[in-house]
């Protein structure tokens, strides 16, 4: 699989990384492709991201005991 892509702009949603598999982010190392993944580095990025999203959001955290199907 190719390297994840990151879009760059002022839009918080541009922090989305696509082309990632969920497996490396879960304890069981099981999981297929994610629609998008966000890795905010500051509280401000988290706040901007939450204000920008219009839909469901799943917070994975460390992925411990998580099975993604």
GIUR-V975797 format. One line per field, one symbol per residue. phi: phi as a letter, one per 20 degrees, with the letter a starting at -180 (. if undefined). Layout:
BEGIN
phi->???
END
This chain:
BEGIN
phi->.fffdcecaefgffffddneefgfdcfflcqefefacccfdcfffffffffefcqecdeememfldddc
END
